[in-house]
């Protein structure tokens, strides 16, 4: 078994402090050493903390759970979670990006080479997710020479009408390939040993530094440079907001739900208008037992009008999207819903044969159910 002994060591990127180093990590013996990890700044710390805690509580897990935080952000480790406070490499610490995104988003790319070099396989999860099933099947995938396994981004189905510019035009301008799917970086199964062997981190850093503010999706754009070296996972492992409410859950059986849209169930009263209150209640219960019991406003689940008004006011104060833009977003989504229902089902049915996590029998069942 591997015993971590790296507390207080120095890296080129700065000091690494392990807050939960008393214990045995890499609990897979002489086999593959593997871990699920999150990387969050102060704004996303509550979400990452709760998600890491819940993953660490999965029964019979044979992987570690790690939480990477900026060195100026402190947190009591969730039970069973390895917390590392790290400094983003200088080459990326000040790279420009969208105003609502932090440069710390790039930490996921550096982790296999700098802070989590003890592991052969890593599963990165965004903070704005909810895990609702066993993650072990992902680690069992044979990756061969592939560098990562990811789920195609929902932008394929949106385009300008869905609040995003033309997908092919954007990729061409950014220098990304058009002959490969464009993947979402909210869930990344990393062949970490291969990443280190091929110095992937150095390649990604060079790409990012050269393009900087051109990268609307930051780390995600950098990862998509890999093109054909990424295996395609089914949307079961990164079931994004735009797929919710389309009646797909019965077929897909999501294991990871990804709330990547401007609306969030833990913040916005408008969420229930489009998707119902089920997710709101789940997050409310999850945070009730955390250091942030009031993170989900009572007005989101309460029927009392004054609490709903208070929740709406609180949401307006914290979201980065103006009210007019949010209203337009909701109108767009409602208008897009019939087309999304048709196009997403067709896309999943056609893509099933390419999803490396599905057996041929499962792929056939998906196609039959969705066509």
N, C-alpha and C positions, 0 to 999 in steps of 0.2 A: 504494500500500500504506500501511496505517496504522502509524505508529511510536508506541509508547507513550512518553509523556514525563511521566507523572503521579507519579513516585516522590516521596514526601515531601509530597504536597499535603495540604491540610486540607479536611475536610468537616464538615457540621453534626454528624455522628455521631462525629467524632473523627479521629484521625490514621490515614492510610492509608500503609502501607509496602509497597513492592513489592520482593520479594527477588530476583525473576528478571526485572528490567526491561530487561536488556541483550539486545535482540533485536527482532524485528519481529512484531507481533501484529495480528490482524485480517487474515489472509493471503488474503482473498478479493478483493483489489483493489477495483474500483469497484462490485462486487456487494454482496450482503448480507454484513455482518460478523457472524460467528457463533462461538459457543464452547460447549463442554461445561464445566460447573463443578460442583465439590463444595464443601460447607461443613461443616467438622468441628471439634469441640472436641478437647481432649487425649485423651479416652477413645476417640474414633473416628479419631484421626489415622492410626494404622497402616493401617486399612482404606481410608481415603480416599486415602492416599499410594499404596498399591499399585494401587487402582482407577484413579487418575489416570494413573499410570505406564503401565498397560496400555492405556488409551484413547489416550494420546499416541503409543503405538507402533503404532497402526493404520496400515497402509500407505496412502499416497495421501490422507490426511485433508486436508480443506480448511477445518478449523475449529481454533480455539485450544482449549487445555485449561487451566483455571484451578482453583486450590485456595485457598479462603478459610479462614483460621485466625484465632482470637482473637489479639489483639495480644500476649498474654503466652505464646503457644505458638510455639515456633520449630521449624523443620524445614528440612533441606537439600532444595531443590526436586528432585522427580523429573526425569529427563531430558525436556526438551521441555514442561515444565509451568510456567505462570505462577503463582507463589505470592503471595498478598496477605494481610497481617496487618491485621485490621480491628477496629474497636470497634463493638459493637452499639449502635444508637441508644438513648438513655436511656429513651425511652418504653417500650421492651420489655426492657431489660436486667434488670429485677427483677420481671417479670410471673410470677405463680405458675403452676405447671403440675405434671404428674405427677412424682413424685420421681425416676424413672429417666430423665427427659428434661431436656435442657439448654435454657435460653432461646436458645442459639445456633441452635436449629432455625429460629428466625425469620429468620436471616440470608438464607435463600434468597429470602424475599419482598422484602427490601430491596435485594438485589444489583442488579437491573436499573436502579434509580434512583440508587443511591449509588456502588457500587464497580465495576460493569460496565456503565456507561452508554455505553461505546464500541461496544456490539454491538446489532445489529438483532434477532437471534434468539439465544436462550440455551436450552441443554438442561441442566436441573439433574438430578443423579443423587445419590441417597442413598449413604452410605458402605457400608452393608451390602448391596451388590449385587455381581454378577459379570457383566461384559459378555462375551458370547460371539458377537458378530457385528458387522458394520459398522453404525455409527450414522448414516451420511450420509443414508439414506432419510428419516429424520425431518426433517432440515433442508430437504428438498425439498418438504415438504408445503405446500400453499397454505393460509394461515390466514385470509386475508381480515380481517374485523373481530373475529375471535375473539381472546381474550386468552391462551389457553393450550390445549394438547392434553394429555390425561391418560388414565389407565386407571382404570376403575371399581374401587373398593376391594373386597377379598374379603369384607368384613363383610356384604355382601348375602347371602352363603351361610351365615353362621355364626350370628348372633343369640346369645341367652342360652346356648344349649346349647354353643356354641363358645367360651364365655368372654367374650362381649361382650353388652351389654344390647341390648334391642330397638332395632333401627336407626331405625325411624320415630319412636319415642318420644324417642330421644336427639336426633335432628335437630330435632324440634319444640321440645324444651326449649332447644336451643342457638340457635334462630332461623334454621335452615337450611331450604332449600326441599325439599319432598317430591316435586315434579314434575320433578326432574332427578336423574340418577345422582349418587351420592356418590363422589368420586374420591380416589384415593390419591396423596399428595404425594411419593412416593419417586422418581418420574420425572415431570418437568414440562417440556414444550416450551413456552417462553415467547415470545410475540410482544412482545419487549422494547420495541420502539419504541412499540407501542400502549400497553403498561403505563405508559410515561413520559407519553405524550400524555394519558392519562386519569387520571393521578395515582393509580394503583392502590395504590401503596405507602401513601399517606396514608389511603386508605379502609381498607386492611387493618389499619394501625396503630390506627385509631380503633375498629374492631371488636374487636381483641384487647384493647386497654386497657379497654374497657367490660365485657368478659366474663371476662378473666383466667383464674382457676382453674376456671371452668365448662368450659373447652375441654379436653376429654380428649385430643384429638389435635392441639392447638395450631395450628401453621401450616396443617395440613390442613383444619381446620374453617374457618379464615379464608379459604382459597382457595375452598372450596365455596360461599361467599357469591356467587361469580360465576355459579353456576348455568348458565343457558343460554349463557354466553359461553365455555364450555369445549367443545372438540371431543373426541370420544371415540376414543381409540386402542385397538387390540386388545391383549389381554394378552400378546402377543409382546414388548411393550416394558416390561412390569412383571409378570413371571411370579412370583407370590408363593409363599411356602412352602406355603400350604394347597392349591396346585394341583399340587405335586410329589408323585409317587407315585400319581397318578391315571391314568397312561397317556396324558397329553395332549400330551407333548412332540413326538410324531411329527406331529401336526396343527399345533400352535401354532408350533413351531420358535422357541423363545424366544431373543431377542437380549439381554435383560436379565433376569437372575434376581435376585429380591429376597427376602432372608432376613429377613423382618420378624417372624417368630414369636419366641416366647420361647426356643426352641432355636436354636442357631447351630452350623453345621458346624465352625467354627474353635475352638469352646470346649467344646461339650457332647458327652460320649460317647453320650448318649441319641439324638443325631441319627442315628447309624448304625442304631439299632434301627428307626426309622421310615422312613428314606430311603436307607440304604446309605452306603457310604464314598466314592462317586465325588466328591462335592463336597468332602469332607474332604481328599482327596488333591490336588485342584486348588488349594485354598487353601494346603496345605502346600508345594507346589511354588512358588506365587507368592510366599510370604513368605520362602522360602529365599534368594532374591536381593534381599532388602530390608534396611533397617536393623534389622528386627525378626525375625531368622531363627528365634527360638524362640516366635513369637507363636502358632503352631499347635503344641500340646503333642504331643510324640512319642508319647505314649500313645494318641492318637486314631487313629493309623494303625498302631501296633505291635500285634502279636499277643501280646506278653509281658504276663502278668497283672499284674505289679507296676507296669508302665508305665500300664496301664489304670486301676489304682487311684489312681495319682498324678494322672492326668488328671482323674479324677472329683473328687478332692479339690480340685484347682486350679479346676475349674469351679464347685464349690459356693462357693468363696471369692469369686468374681467376679460371679456372676449375682444379680439383684435379686429373684428369685422364690423363695420358701421351697420346701423339698423336697416338702412335702405338696401345695402348689399345682402344682408341676411334675408330680408323679405324677398328679394329677387332670387336668391338661392333656393328658398323654399318653393317659390313659384316654378322655377326651372325644374326642380326635382319632381314635383307633382306632374308637370307637363311631360317630363321624360319617362315617367314610370311605365307607361304602356310599351314604349320602345325598349326600355331597359329590360322589362320582363321578357320580351321576345329575343332580343339580341344576346343577353347574358345566358339564357337557357341554351340558345343555339351555340354560343361560344363554349360553354361548359361541356355540352354534348360532343362537339367536335374535338375539343381538347383532351377529353378523357383518355384517349389512347396514348397521349404523350405524358400524362402525369405519372411520374416514377413511383409514387407512393401507392398507386392503385394496381391491383392484380388485373389480369385480363378479364376475369369474371366481373370484378367491380366496375371496370371501365365499360363493359357491355351493359351492365345494369344501369349505370349513369346515363348512357346514351339512350337506352330504351325509355327511361323515366322522364327524360328531358325533351324528347322529340315526339 
